[in-house]
């Protein structure tokens, strides 16, 4: 147990307001510190999580974020899943294009968030919502 977070199980956070986006950032930071990510990697994963949580709120109409400490047998890391039941992403290739943003976020877009983490997986379809899983490993 570190800073009130049980690292033995995923921590869930509902995203339905700007305050929830702040809570996601705080939770991600707490777990990133606990798994001993460097300060630079903490900043990267918190920045990516902030962008993706905001997208969950703004474009997905809200949803959930699940944060977990993970270990691949060689090193610890953090895995975060963002899920919503919104309209989905109609043109995923366009949404993943460097520099593409519809505005309102940090300006990173999905491609910027993807560059900040080690693993990035997105599942989406029009009318089916979006599920993005990111992982950052300690160095």
KOLRO-619227 format. One record per residue: residue number from 1; residue in three letters; x, y, z of N, C-alpha, C in turn. Coordinates in nm, 4 decimals, decimal comma. Atoms other than C-alpha are relative to their C-alpha. Layout:
% residues N
ATOM num residuo   n_east  n_north     n_up  ca_east ca_north    ca_up   c_east  c_north     c_up
ATOM NUM     ALA        X        Y        Z        X        Y        Z        X        Y        Z
...
END
This chain:
% residues 139
ATOM num residuo   n_east  n_north     n_up  ca_east ca_north    ca_up   c_east  c_north     c_up
ATOM   1     UNK   0,0846  -0,1169   0,0000   0,0000   0,0000   0,0000   0,0894   0,1235   0,0000
ATOM   2     UNK  -0,0790  -0,1207   0,0118   0,1544   0,3273  -0,1145  -0,0926   0,1180  -0,0214
ATOM   3     UNK   0,0812  -0,1214   0,0119  -0,0098   0,6682  -0,0644  -0,1478  -0,0305  -0,0135
ATOM   4     UNK   0,1415   0,0316   0,0028  -0,3471   0,5050  -0,0090  -0,0445  -0,0772  -0,1223
ATOM   5     UNK   0,0337   0,0744   0,1208  -0,3320   0,3127  -0,3370   0,0479  -0,1431   0,0159
ATOM   6     UNK  -0,0335   0,1418  -0,0072  -0,3420  -0,0682  -0,3325   0,0567  -0,0421  -0,1347
ATOM   7     UNK  -0,0639   0,0351   0,1270  -0,0889  -0,1620  -0,6009  -0,0293  -0,1426  -0,0429
ATOM   8     UNK   0,0320   0,1381   0,0330  -0,2090  -0,5218  -0,5875  -0,1216  -0,0158  -0,0888
ATOM   9     UNK   0,1180   0,0090   0,0863  -0,5223  -0,4381  -0,7813  -0,0191   0,1303  -0,0763
ATOM  10     UNK   0,0235  -0,1219   0,0788  -0,6263  -0,1932  -1,0550  -0,0887   0,0992   0,0755
ATOM  11     UNK   0,0778  -0,1083  -0,0602  -0,7664   0,1404  -0,9412  -0,0870   0,0621  -0,1083
ATOM  12     UNK   0,0928  -0,0560   0,0986  -1,0762   0,2681  -1,1224  -0,0375   0,1421   0,0364
ATOM  13     UNK   0,0437  -0,1382  -0,0175  -1,1744   0,6303  -1,1706  -0,1016   0,0313  -0,1099
ATOM  14     UNK   0,0994  -0,0448   0,0958  -1,4936   0,7510  -1,3367   0,0429   0,1363  -0,0528
ATOM  15     UNK  -0,0323  -0,1292   0,0595  -1,4403   1,0402  -1,5779  -0,1298   0,0617  -0,0518
ATOM  16     UNK   0,1228  -0,0671   0,0392  -1,7423   1,2670  -1,5928   0,0082   0,1507   0,0156
ATOM  17     UNK  -0,0173  -0,1445  -0,0230  -1,6003   1,6120  -1,5105   0,1487   0,0352  -0,0100
ATOM  18     UNK  -0,1392  -0,0466   0,0009  -1,2858   1,8235  -1,5283   0,0727  -0,0424   0,1274
ATOM  19     UNK  -0,0605   0,0410  -0,1275  -1,2254   1,7394  -1,1622   0,0439  -0,1464  -0,0061
ATOM  20     UNK  -0,0377   0,1411   0,0149  -1,2193   1,3694  -1,2542   0,1276  -0,0141  -0,0818
ATOM  21     UNK  -0,1241   0,0025   0,0790  -0,9476   1,4394  -1,5133   0,1183   0,0298   0,0927
ATOM  22     UNK  -0,1049  -0,0310  -0,0979  -0,7416   1,5950  -1,2319   0,0262  -0,1218   0,0889
ATOM  23     UNK  -0,0157   0,1202  -0,0835  -0,8065   1,2850  -1,0167   0,0759  -0,1098  -0,0749
ATOM  24     UNK  -0,0725   0,0984   0,0811  -0,6839   1,0624  -1,3017   0,1485   0,0338  -0,0001
ATOM  25     UNK  -0,1409  -0,0427  -0,0007  -0,3621   1,2657  -1,3224   0,0661  -0,0350   0,1327
ATOM  26     UNK  -0,0561   0,0271  -0,1326  -0,3094   1,2315  -0,9465   0,0198  -0,1494   0,0223
ATOM  27     UNK  -0,0106   0,1445  -0,0161  -0,3760   0,8568  -0,9492   0,1148  -0,0560  -0,0833
ATOM  28     UNK  -0,1089   0,0458   0,0878  -0,1418   0,8004  -1,2439   0,1349   0,0387   0,0592
ATOM  29     UNK  -0,1263  -0,0447  -0,0606   0,1306   1,0062  -1,0742   0,0357  -0,0887   0,1200
ATOM  30     UNK  -0,0243   0,0822  -0,1192   0,0921   0,8058  -0,7505   0,0508  -0,1388  -0,0378
ATOM  31     UNK  -0,0415   0,1345   0,0414   0,1215   0,4698  -0,9267   0,1346   0,0060  -0,0719
ATOM  32     UNK  -0,1277  -0,0137   0,0714   0,4060   0,5912  -1,1520   0,1161   0,0138   0,0981
ATOM  33     UNK  -0,1031  -0,0143  -0,1036   0,6046   0,6958  -0,8428   0,0221  -0,1348   0,0696
ATOM  34     UNK  -0,0085   0,1276  -0,0727   0,5251   0,3652  -0,6689   0,0745  -0,1074  -0,0786
ATOM  35     UNK  -0,0713   0,1005   0,0808   0,6583   0,1579  -0,9614   0,1379   0,0494  -0,0427
ATOM  36     UNK  -0,1341  -0,0560   0,0168   0,9691   0,3768  -0,9640   0,0331   0,0435  -0,1429
ATOM  37     UNK  -0,0326  -0,0621   0,1282   0,9378   0,5421  -1,3021   0,0870   0,1220   0,0277
ATOM  38     UNK  -0,0817  -0,1203  -0,0141   1,1962   0,8162  -1,3534  -0,0918   0,1221  -0,0050
ATOM  39     UNK   0,0797  -0,1220   0,0023   1,0748   1,1744  -1,3161  -0,0437   0,0341  -0,1428
ATOM  40     UNK   0,0340  -0,0267   0,1396   1,0866   1,2173  -1,6942  -0,1121  -0,0929  -0,0464
ATOM  41     UNK   0,1032   0,0956   0,0412   0,8820   0,8993  -1,7502  -0,1316   0,0225   0,0748
ATOM  42     UNK   0,1220  -0,0365  -0,0731   0,6368   1,0017  -1,4761  -0,0721   0,1126  -0,0734
ATOM  43     UNK   0,0581  -0,1148   0,0689   0,5827   1,3303  -1,6572  -0,0616  -0,0416  -0,1329
ATOM  44     UNK   0,0521   0,0468   0,1281   0,5370   1,1549  -1,9918  -0,1322  -0,0746   0,0173
ATOM  45     UNK   0,1206   0,0809  -0,0145   0,2786   0,9059  -1,8659  -0,1150   0,0825   0,0579
ATOM  46     UNK   0,1053  -0,0868  -0,0541   0,0886   1,1686  -1,6641  -0,0540   0,0908  -0,1107
ATOM  47     UNK   0,0431  -0,0857   0,1107   0,0784   1,3959  -1,9709  -0,0881  -0,0780  -0,0972
ATOM  48     UNK   0,0808   0,0841   0,0901  -0,0479   1,1138  -2,1950  -0,1346  -0,0324   0,0640
ATOM  49     UNK   0,1242   0,0349  -0,0699  -0,3047   1,0120  -1,9333  -0,0947   0,1196   0,0065
ATOM  50     UNK   0,0819  -0,1201  -0,0061  -0,4271   1,3697  -1,8992  -0,0699   0,0244  -0,1339
ATOM  51     UNK   0,0567  -0,0183   0,1340  -0,4783   1,4011  -2,2748  -0,1083  -0,1035  -0,0283
ATOM  52     UNK   0,0961   0,1064   0,0298  -0,6552   1,0653  -2,3006  -0,1221   0,0065   0,0910
ATOM  53     UNK   0,1150  -0,0162  -0,0894  -0,8741   1,1275  -1,9946  -0,0884   0,1149  -0,0484
ATOM  54     UNK   0,0766  -0,1130   0,0537  -0,9765   1,4635  -2,1418  -0,0761  -0,0442  -0,1248
ATOM  55     UNK   0,0697   0,0520   0,1184  -1,0587   1,2901  -2,4722  -0,1190  -0,0865   0,0400
ATOM  56     UNK   0,1088   0,0851  -0,0493  -1,2678   1,0369  -2,2793  -0,1193   0,0861   0,0412
ATOM  57     UNK   0,1057  -0,0908  -0,0458  -1,4647   1,3244  -2,1268  -0,0624   0,0761  -0,1164
ATOM  58     UNK   0,0493  -0,0914   0,1033  -1,4940   1,5578  -2,4262  -0,0611  -0,0737  -0,1184
ATOM  59     UNK   0,0456   0,0662   0,1218  -1,5325   1,3159  -2,7181  -0,0806  -0,1264   0,0276
ATOM  60     UNK   0,0727   0,1227  -0,0335  -1,6584   1,0028  -2,5433  -0,1189   0,0229   0,0913
ATOM  61     UNK   0,1114  -0,0299  -0,0891  -1,9057   1,1808  -2,3171   0,0220  -0,0499   0,1419
ATOM  62     UNK  -0,0327   0,0556  -0,1310  -1,7270   1,0442  -2,0107   0,0226  -0,1494  -0,0107
ATOM  63     UNK  -0,0292   0,1432   0,0023  -1,6204   0,6948  -1,9186   0,0740  -0,0395   0,1255
ATOM  64     UNK  -0,0764   0,0481  -0,1139  -1,3808   0,5108  -1,6947   0,1476  -0,0100  -0,0364
ATOM  65     UNK  -0,1439   0,0195   0,0135  -1,0076   0,4915  -1,6404   0,0400  -0,1002   0,1069
ATOM  66     UNK  -0,0500   0,1000  -0,0936  -0,8373   0,1937  -1,4802   0,1520   0,0056  -0,0032
ATOM  67     UNK  -0,1452  -0,0142  -0,0124  -0,4795   0,2306  -1,3539   0,0539  -0,1181   0,0797
ATOM  68     UNK  -0,0551   0,1169  -0,0680  -0,2669  -0,0702  -1,2594   0,1524  -0,0006  -0,0069
ATOM  69     UNK  -0,1427   0,0302   0,0004   0,0890  -0,1459  -1,1580   0,0146  -0,1365  -0,0659
ATOM  70     UNK  -0,0211   0,1260   0,0710   0,2208  -0,4211  -1,3862   0,1480  -0,0363   0,0040
ATOM  71     UNK  -0,1382   0,0475   0,0023   0,5362  -0,6293  -1,4154   0,0108  -0,1042  -0,1104
ATOM  72     UNK  -0,0151   0,0951   0,1112   0,6571  -0,8115  -1,7267   0,1064  -0,1060   0,0276
ATOM  73     UNK  -0,1024   0,0976  -0,0358   0,9100  -1,0246  -1,5358   0,1398   0,0580  -0,0053
ATOM  74     UNK  -0,1294  -0,0674   0,0094   1,1962  -0,7895  -1,6228  -0,0005   0,1369   0,0668
ATOM  75     UNK   0,0095  -0,1346  -0,0574   1,0701  -0,4535  -1,5032  -0,1446   0,0357   0,0301
ATOM  76     UNK   0,1352  -0,0440  -0,0331   0,7712  -0,2858  -1,3427  -0,0444   0,1127  -0,0932
ATOM  77     UNK   0,0539  -0,1081   0,0807   0,5450  -0,0399  -1,5156  -0,1406   0,0353   0,0439
ATOM  78     UNK   0,1358  -0,0438  -0,0261   0,2044   0,1205  -1,5250  -0,0822  -0,0204  -0,1265
ATOM  79     UNK   0,0916   0,0206   0,1127  -0,0892   0,0235  -1,7464  -0,1283   0,0757   0,0311
ATOM  80     UNK   0,1200  -0,0811  -0,0176  -0,3854   0,2544  -1,7967  -0,0962  -0,0291  -0,1152
ATOM  81     UNK   0,1034   0,0274   0,1003  -0,7103   0,1725  -1,9767  -0,1051   0,1102   0,0090
ATOM  82     UNK   0,1014  -0,1042   0,0124  -0,9433   0,4514  -2,0921  -0,1141  -0,0580  -0,0823
ATOM  83     UNK   0,1123   0,0590   0,0728  -1,2923   0,3368  -2,1956  -0,1205   0,0922   0,0051
ATOM  84     UNK   0,1241  -0,0757   0,0042  -1,6043   0,5165  -2,3096  -0,0966  -0,0710  -0,0945
ATOM  85     UNK   0,1030   0,0565   0,0877  -1,9285   0,4275  -2,4835  -0,0549   0,1085  -0,0920
ATOM  86     UNK   0,0386  -0,1113   0,0865  -1,9354   0,7423  -2,6947  -0,0100  -0,0417  -0,1454
ATOM  87     UNK   0,0210   0,0261   0,1428  -1,9571   0,7729  -3,0731   0,1128  -0,0761  -0,0692
ATOM  88     UNK  -0,1137   0,0658   0,0645  -1,6190   0,6097  -3,1384   0,0736   0,0980  -0,0898
ATOM  89     UNK  -0,0818  -0,0847   0,0883  -1,3589   0,7448  -3,3784  -0,0253  -0,0450  -0,1438
ATOM  90     UNK   0,0397   0,0357   0,1367  -1,4830   0,7531  -3,7365   0,1206  -0,0268  -0,0899
ATOM  91     UNK  -0,1181   0,0136   0,0854  -1,1417   0,7977  -3,9037   0,1231  -0,0118   0,0883
ATOM  92     UNK  -0,1103   0,0233  -0,0925  -0,8778   0,6398  -3,6818   0,1336   0,0403  -0,0607
ATOM  93     UNK  -0,1261  -0,0384   0,0637  -0,5958   0,6908  -3,9342   0,0220   0,1506   0,0093
ATOM  94     UNK  -0,0100  -0,1453  -0,0093  -0,6683   1,0643  -3,9419   0,0261   0,0417   0,1444
ATOM  95     UNK  -0,0136  -0,0358  -0,1416  -0,7007   1,0829  -3,5623   0,1404  -0,0302   0,0521
ATOM  96     UNK  -0,1349   0,0371  -0,0421  -0,3576   0,9168  -3,5262   0,1098   0,0739  -0,0768
ATOM  97     UNK  -0,0964  -0,0760   0,0784  -0,1897   1,1555  -3,7731   0,0678   0,1044   0,0882
ATOM  98     UNK  -0,0743  -0,1008  -0,0760   0,0854   1,3703  -3,6205  -0,0578   0,1382  -0,0267
ATOM  99     UNK   0,0496  -0,1363   0,0128  -0,0436   1,7186  -3,5525  -0,1506   0,0116  -0,0094
ATOM 100     UNK   0,1458  -0,0068   0,0099  -0,4107   1,6264  -3,5909  -0,0607   0,0192   0,1378
ATOM 101     UNK   0,0737  -0,0218  -0,1229  -0,6268   1,7698  -3,3174  -0,1281   0,0734  -0,0347
ATOM 102     UNK   0,1251  -0,0731   0,0186  -0,9828   1,8890  -3,2964  -0,0072   0,1142   0,0993
ATOM 103     UNK  -0,0077  -0,1117  -0,0939  -0,8742   2,1350  -3,0276  -0,0572  -0,0362   0,1358
ATOM 104     UNK   0,0580   0,0177  -0,1326  -0,9612   2,1650  -2,6610   0,0883  -0,0750   0,0975
ATOM 105     UNK  -0,0877   0,0748  -0,0904  -0,6959   1,9311  -2,5214   0,1331   0,0708   0,0139
ATOM 106     UNK  -0,1333  -0,0573  -0,0130  -0,3267   1,9826  -2,4645   0,0630   0,0238  -0,1368
ATOM 107     UNK  -0,0538  -0,0157   0,1328  -0,2805   1,9815  -2,8396   0,0863  -0,1167  -0,0419
ATOM 108     UNK  -0,0809   0,1170   0,0337  -0,1046   1,6456  -2,8302  -0,0713  -0,0905  -0,0979
ATOM 109     UNK   0,0742   0,0959   0,0792  -0,3794   1,4477  -2,9919   0,0400  -0,1415   0,0363
ATOM 110     UNK  -0,0299   0,1406  -0,0265  -0,3707   1,0704  -2,9971   0,1433  -0,0345  -0,0366
ATOM 111     UNK  -0,1371   0,0333   0,0424  -0,0399   1,0610  -3,1862   0,1019   0,0479   0,1022
ATOM 112     UNK  -0,0909  -0,0507  -0,1023   0,1293   1,2761  -2,9221  -0,0015  -0,0872   0,1238
ATOM 113     UNK   0,0120   0,0889  -0,1158  -0,0037   1,0597  -2,6410   0,0712  -0,1323  -0,0289
ATOM 114     UNK  -0,0633   0,1276   0,0382   0,1153   0,7497  -2,8302   0,1524   0,0091   0,0084
ATOM 115     UNK  -0,1462  -0,0165  -0,0035   0,4703   0,8887  -2,8576   0,0559   0,0040   0,1423
ATOM 116     UNK  -0,0468  -0,0158  -0,1379   0,4905   0,9439  -2,4798   0,0063  -0,1309   0,0784
ATOM 117     UNK   0,0061   0,1269  -0,0729   0,4341   0,5784  -2,3834   0,0688  -0,1110  -0,0792
ATOM 118     UNK  -0,0685   0,1117   0,0646   0,5919   0,2416  -2,4616  -0,0949  -0,0884  -0,0804
ATOM 119     UNK   0,0992   0,0821   0,0702   0,2748   0,0582  -2,5648  -0,1290   0,0786  -0,0086
ATOM 120     UNK   0,1236  -0,0753   0,0251  -0,0422   0,2050  -2,7145  -0,0893  -0,0869  -0,0860
ATOM 121     UNK   0,0951   0,0819   0,0751  -0,3446   0,0042  -2,8245  -0,1343   0,0707   0,0018
ATOM 122     UNK   0,1302  -0,0655   0,0072  -0,6729   0,1498  -2,9456  -0,0994  -0,0897  -0,0719
ATOM 123     UNK   0,1107   0,0750   0,0600  -0,9993  -0,0258  -3,0177  -0,1179   0,0956  -0,0077
ATOM 124     UNK   0,1109  -0,0926   0,0182  -1,2776   0,1854  -3,1641  -0,0731  -0,0323  -0,1293
ATOM 125     UNK   0,0807   0,0102   0,1209  -1,5556   0,1825  -3,4186  -0,1148   0,0995   0,0149
ATOM 126     UNK   0,1117  -0,0944  -0,0073  -1,8257   0,4345  -3,5069  -0,1198  -0,0634   0,0722
ATOM 127     UNK   0,1143   0,0472  -0,0764  -2,1105   0,3943  -3,2586   0,0324  -0,1034   0,1058
ATOM 128     UNK  -0,0398   0,1066  -0,0922  -1,9102   0,1479  -3,0472   0,0857   0,0471   0,1168
ATOM 129     UNK  -0,0858  -0,0488  -0,1068  -1,7101   0,3733  -2,8170   0,1474  -0,0230  -0,0312
ATOM 130     UNK  -0,1452   0,0095   0,0174  -1,3361   0,3731  -2,7685   0,0629  -0,0569   0,1262
ATOM 131     UNK  -0,0773   0,0565  -0,1107  -1,0951   0,1755  -2,5523   0,1472   0,0129  -0,0375
ATOM 132     UNK  -0,1430  -0,0206   0,0242  -0,7314   0,2843  -2,5320   0,0763  -0,0542   0,1204
ATOM 133     UNK  -0,0852   0,0546  -0,1047  -0,4691   0,0931  -2,3352   0,1416   0,0489  -0,0245
ATOM 134     UNK  -0,1385  -0,0449   0,0101  -0,1294   0,2488  -2,2663   0,0814  -0,0643   0,1120
ATOM 135     UNK  -0,0920   0,0543  -0,1006   0,1725   0,1086  -2,0829   0,1302   0,0771  -0,0069
ATOM 136     UNK  -0,1329  -0,0610  -0,0097   0,4898   0,2781  -1,9631   0,0822  -0,0875   0,0947
ATOM 137     UNK  -0,0884   0,0865  -0,0785   0,7776   0,0603  -1,8358   0,1118   0,0805   0,0615
ATOM 138     UNK  -0,1158  -0,0661  -0,0612   1,0514   0,1645  -1,5968   0,1233  -0,0324  -0,0832
ATOM 139     UNK  -0,1238   0,0154   0,0801   1,3950   0,2041  -1,7552   0,1056  -0,0709   0,0816
END
